[in-house]
Amino acid sequence: MKLKAFVFLCSLSVISTSAFAQFFPANARMSVFPGQVRAEVFNSNYEPIVCEGYVFGRTASGMELNAFFRDIIPGGQFRHAFVYTNPYNPFMNGWSNINCRFARY
């Protein structure tokens, strides 16, 4: 009985990890300006990809602002994601966490 339970749990772990194997991290180009943080994702493939992720920005006062996006990017196209702030509290740093997958799956 213990062996059957162990085999069942192992098979579930293999199924659940393989479901996320098709995602790959996007190489986003980041631009940090005093009033905005911009992440730019480029699809260098011939097939459309689906990208989703967060863009973060830290202001001079230490507050973190973020934005979530999910979009389909056709082959050879760009997508941008922005975070904005006011001129009295400019951004000091910006980063992103974006994952993509091919749209055919």
Backbone as CSV, one residue per row, in Angstrom:
resi,resn,N_x,N_y,N_z,CA_x,CA_y,CA_z,C_x,C_y,C_z
1,MET,0.830,-1.197,0.000,0.000,0.000,0.000,0.874,1.261,0.000
2,LYS,1.948,1.225,0.777,2.841,2.379,0.817,3.537,2.566,-0.529
3,LEU,3.873,1.460,-1.173,4.520,1.563,-2.480,3.574,2.160,-3.518
4,LYS,2.315,1.770,-3.492,1.344,2.325,-4.428,1.155,3.827,-4.200
5,ALA,1.091,4.232,-2.936,0.948,5.655,-2.614,2.182,6.432,-3.064
6,PHE,3.362,5.861,-2.871,4.606,6.514,-3.284,4.655,6.665,-4.802
7,VAL,4.289,5.632,-5.536,4.283,5.700,-6.994,3.255,6.723,-7.473
8,PHE,2.111,6.764,-6.845,1.076,7.745,-7.209,1.564,9.168,-6.977
9,LEU,2.196,9.450,-5.844,2.696,10.800,-5.566,3.831,11.180,-6.500
10,CYS,4.680,10.226,-6.828,5.764,10.520,-7.764,5.215,10.839,-9.154
11,SER,4.204,10.114,-9.585,3.628,10.386,-10.900,2.939,11.749,-10.926
12,LEU,2.320,12.157,-9.828,1.708,13.492,-9.773,2.762,14.586,-9.834
13,SER,3.886,14.389,-9.179,4.927,15.413,-9.197,5.531,15.550,-10.585
14,VAL,5.661,14.452,-11.317,6.185,14.524,-12.676,5.190,15.224,-13.595
15,ILE,3.915,14.948,-13.441,2.900,15.579,-14.282,2.826,17.076,-13.997
16,SER,2.867,17.461,-12.736,2.706,18.875,-12.410,3.924,19.693,-12.809
17,THR,5.131,19.143,-12.717,6.305,19.922,-13.128,6.432,19.980,-14.636
18,SER,5.997,18.952,-15.354,6.113,18.995,-16.808,5.105,19.962,-17.426
19,ALA,4.052,20.298,-16.715,3.074,21.245,-17.247,3.655,22.644,-17.364
20,PHE,4.665,22.983,-16.564,5.267,24.301,-16.610,6.582,24.319,-17.383
21,ALA,6.942,23.224,-18.017,8.216,23.146,-18.714,8.241,23.983,-19.983
22,GLN,7.108,24.363,-20.508,7.089,25.096,-21.758,7.308,26.596,-21.572
23,PHE,7.271,27.114,-20.354,7.523,28.533,-20.117,9.024,28.802,-20.127
24,PHE,9.414,29.945,-20.642,10.813,30.361,-20.611,10.870,31.826,-20.203
25,PRO,11.923,32.219,-19.481,12.016,33.619,-19.055,12.312,34.528,-20.245
26,ALA,11.659,35.650,-20.278,11.867,36.620,-21.355,13.076,37.486,-21.030
27,ASN,13.801,37.825,-22.049,14.935,38.731,-21.899,14.427,40.148,-22.162
28,ALA,13.886,40.753,-21.137,13.259,42.074,-21.272,14.310,43.174,-21.177
29,ARG,14.166,44.180,-22.034,15.034,45.352,-21.959,14.364,46.374,-21.051
30,MET,15.048,46.768,-20.008,14.495,47.687,-19.018,15.006,49.105,-19.259
31,SER,14.129,50.070,-19.098,14.482,51.489,-19.152,13.884,52.154,-17.921
32,VAL,14.731,52.834,-17.166,14.287,53.515,-15.947,14.468,55.019,-16.150
33,PHE,13.376,55.741,-16.115,13.365,57.190,-16.210,12.792,57.742,-14.904
34,PRO,12.957,59.031,-14.621,12.416,59.559,-13.366,10.907,59.383,-13.226
35,GLY,10.166,59.400,-14.321,8.717,59.301,-14.231,8.129,57.960,-14.618
36,GLN,8.930,57.052,-15.189,8.391,55.764,-15.617,9.479,54.697,-15.646
37,VAL,9.026,53.456,-15.502,9.854,52.274,-15.712,9.201,51.509,-16.849
38,ARG,10.006,51.121,-17.849,9.475,50.444,-19.026,10.219,49.134,-19.247
39,ALA,9.450,48.061,-19.463,10.014,46.768,-19.856,9.571,46.489,-21.285
40,GLU,10.522,46.109,-22.126,10.240,45.847,-23.530,10.589,44.396,-23.836
41,VAL,9.620,43.655,-24.360,9.818,42.252,-24.712,9.729,42.128,-26.224
42,PHE,10.695,41.435,-26.819,10.745,41.250,-28.264,10.603,39.769,-28.587
43,ASN,9.762,39.441,-29.554,9.594,38.067,-30.020,10.454,37.879,-31.259
44,SER,11.561,37.175,-31.115,12.476,36.949,-32.240,12.136,35.680,-33.011
45,ASN,11.041,35.020,-32.658,10.639,33.781,-33.322,9.627,34.082,-34.421
46,TYR,9.346,33.072,-35.225,8.339,33.212,-36.274,6.939,32.894,-35.773
47,GLU,6.844,32.319,-34.603,5.554,31.947,-34.038,5.153,32.941,-32.953
48,PRO,3.857,33.129,-32.746,3.428,34.022,-31.661,3.723,33.405,-30.298
49,ILE,4.016,34.259,-29.340,4.243,33.826,-27.964,3.282,34.555,-27.045
50,VAL,2.995,33.946,-25.919,2.166,34.549,-24.880,3.076,34.892,-23.721
51,CYS,3.137,36.156,-23.368,3.994,36.597,-22.265,3.133,37.166,-21.150
52,GLU,3.557,36.904,-19.934,2.900,37.481,-18.765,3.961,37.743,-17.715
53,GLY,3.736,38.781,-16.943,4.706,39.092,-15.909,4.419,40.410,-15.226
54,TYR,5.348,40.766,-14.365,5.261,41.991,-13.576,6.427,42.900,-13.912
55,VAL,6.170,44.193,-13.830,7.194,45.222,-13.932,7.169,45.993,-12.624
56,PHE,8.333,46.167,-12.025,8.447,46.814,-10.716,9.283,48.080,-10.826
57,GLY,8.982,49.035,-9.974,9.776,50.251,-9.860,9.836,50.696,-8.414
58,ARG,11.048,51.092,-7.952,11.231,51.597,-6.587,11.516,53.090,-6.653
59,THR,10.738,53.847,-5.907,10.856,55.304,-5.924,11.894,55.771,-4.913
60,ALA,12.145,57.069,-4.912,13.132,57.652,-4.005,12.714,57.517,-2.547
61,SER,11.417,57.452,-2.285,10.961,57.306,-0.905,10.938,55.848,-0.454
62,GLY,11.266,54.910,-1.348,11.301,53.498,-0.990,10.046,52.728,-1.340
63,MET,9.049,53.386,-1.879,7.807,52.714,-2.231,7.990,51.937,-3.537
64,GLU,7.455,50.717,-3.575,7.520,49.901,-4.784,6.176,49.924,-5.493
65,LEU,6.210,50.189,-6.786,5.019,50.177,-7.631,5.192,49.049,-8.642
66,ASN,4.085,48.404,-9.012,4.192,47.319,-9.980,2.990,47.335,-10.911
67,ALA,3.163,46.632,-12.022,2.103,46.478,-13.017,2.171,45.063,-13.568
68,PHE,1.005,44.443,-13.778,0.924,43.105,-14.350,0.425,43.220,-15.779
69,PHE,0.944,42.366,-16.650,0.433,42.326,-18.020,0.464,40.896,-18.539
70,ARG,-0.394,40.629,-19.498,-0.443,39.361,-20.232,-0.867,39.698,-21.645
71,ASP,-0.063,39.263,-22.623,-0.349,39.646,-23.993,0.218,38.618,-24.964
72,ILE,-0.381,38.538,-26.144,0.127,37.712,-27.233,1.004,38.590,-28.111
73,ILE,2.227,38.120,-28.377,3.170,38.883,-29.177,3.427,38.119,-30.472
74,PRO,3.006,38.666,-31.621,3.283,37.995,-32.895,4.781,37.985,-33.202
75,GLY,5.186,37.160,-34.159,6.600,37.061,-34.513,7.174,38.387,-34.992
76,GLY,8.336,38.747,-34.480,9.012,39.976,-34.872,8.436,41.250,-34.291
77,GLN,7.592,41.161,-33.278,6.937,42.340,-32.699,7.433,42.604,-31.274
78,PHE,7.167,43.815,-30.787,7.514,44.244,-29.439,6.257,44.422,-28.605
79,ARG,6.402,44.313,-27.303,5.370,44.744,-26.357,6.064,45.485,-25.218
80,HIS,5.384,46.508,-24.723,5.913,47.313,-23.628,4.979,47.228,-22.430
81,ALA,5.564,47.293,-21.250,4.807,47.392,-20.001,5.395,48.555,-19.217
82,PHE,4.526,49.371,-18.631,4.955,50.601,-17.982,4.498,50.654,-16.530
83,VAL,5.276,51.370,-15.722,4.890,51.778,-14.371,5.203,53.267,-14.282
84,TYR,4.258,54.042,-13.794,4.407,55.497,-13.734,4.409,55.988,-12.289
85,THR,5.041,57.155,-12.080,5.002,57.849,-10.797,4.944,59.356,-11.056
86,ASN,4.806,60.106,-9.980,4.749,61.568,-10.133,6.172,62.137,-10.115
87,PRO,6.351,63.384,-10.546,7.701,63.959,-10.613,8.321,64.270,-9.246
88,TYR,7.514,64.272,-8.199,8.042,64.590,-6.869,8.614,63.369,-6.158
89,ASN,8.377,62.180,-6.697,8.873,60.936,-6.111,9.418,60.069,-7.250
90,PRO,10.597,60.402,-7.814,11.073,59.726,-9.021,11.541,58.284,-8.744
91,PHE,11.595,57.512,-9.814,12.089,56.141,-9.711,13.608,56.134,-9.567
92,MET,14.092,55.228,-8.734,15.522,55.022,-8.557,15.985,53.700,-9.165
93,ASN,15.068,52.717,-9.250,15.425,51.386,-9.727,14.184,50.755,-10.362
94,GLY,14.402,49.837,-11.294,13.310,49.117,-11.926,13.755,47.741,-12.352
95,TRP,12.845,46.771,-12.313,13.145,45.400,-12.714,11.855,44.723,-13.134
96,SER,11.991,43.541,-13.723,10.812,42.831,-14.209,10.982,41.332,-13.998
97,ASN,9.848,40.647,-14.010,9.794,39.190,-13.945,8.767,38.759,-14.984
98,ILE,9.237,38.363,-16.167,8.355,38.072,-17.302,8.661,36.671,-17.817
99,ASN,7.618,35.877,-17.992,7.741,34.535,-18.553,6.875,34.441,-19.798
100,CYS,7.369,33.697,-20.781,6.666,33.540,-22.052,6.553,32.068,-22.410
101,ARG,5.635,31.775,-23.302,5.501,30.436,-23.872,4.972,30.587,-25.282
102,PHE,5.182,29.541,-26.099,4.661,29.578,-27.459,3.151,29.422,-27.418
103,ALA,2.456,30.127,-28.295,0.999,30.147,-28.276,0.390,28.857,-28.810
104,ARG,1.172,28.002,-29.426,0.620,26.782,-30.009,0.283,25.740,-28.980
105,TYR,0.777,25.873,-27.747,0.529,24.846,-26.730,-0.721,25.150,-25.948
